[in-house]
Amino acid sequence: MILPLKLIASELNNQGRIIEKIFHLILSDFIKVLSLSY
């Protein structure tokens, strides 16, 4: 019972990290575009 919960938790953690990386990439690109437009 505990093992599937750990697997689900680690899977969610991995997805969270991927979303975080994508968010940081989009954010850095957005900042670059803003700095270029000024």
C-alpha positions in Angstrom: 0.0 0.0 0.0 2.8 2.4 0.8 4.9 1.6 -2.3 2.3 2.8 -4.9 1.9 6.0 -2.8 5.7 6.6 -2.9 5.7 5.9 -6.7 2.8 8.4 -7.2 4.5 11.0 -5.1 7.8 10.6 -6.9 6.0 10.8 -10.3 4.2 14.0 -9.2 7.5 15.4 -8.0 9.1 14.6 -11.4 6.3 16.2 -13.3 6.5 19.3 -11.0 10.2 19.6 -11.8 9.5 19.4 -15.5 6.8 22.0 -15.3 9.1 24.2 -13.2 11.9 23.9 -15.8 9.5 24.8 -18.6 8.2 27.7 -16.6 11.8 29.0 -15.9 12.6 28.6 -19.6 9.5 30.6 -20.7 10.2 33.2 -18.0 13.8 33.7 -19.0 12.8 34.0 -22.7 10.1 36.5 -21.7 12.7 38.6 -19.8 15.0 38.4 -22.8 12.3 39.7 -25.1 11.4 42.5 -22.6 15.0 43.6 -22.3 15.4 43.6 -26.1 12.2 45.7 -26.6 13.4 48.4 -24.2 
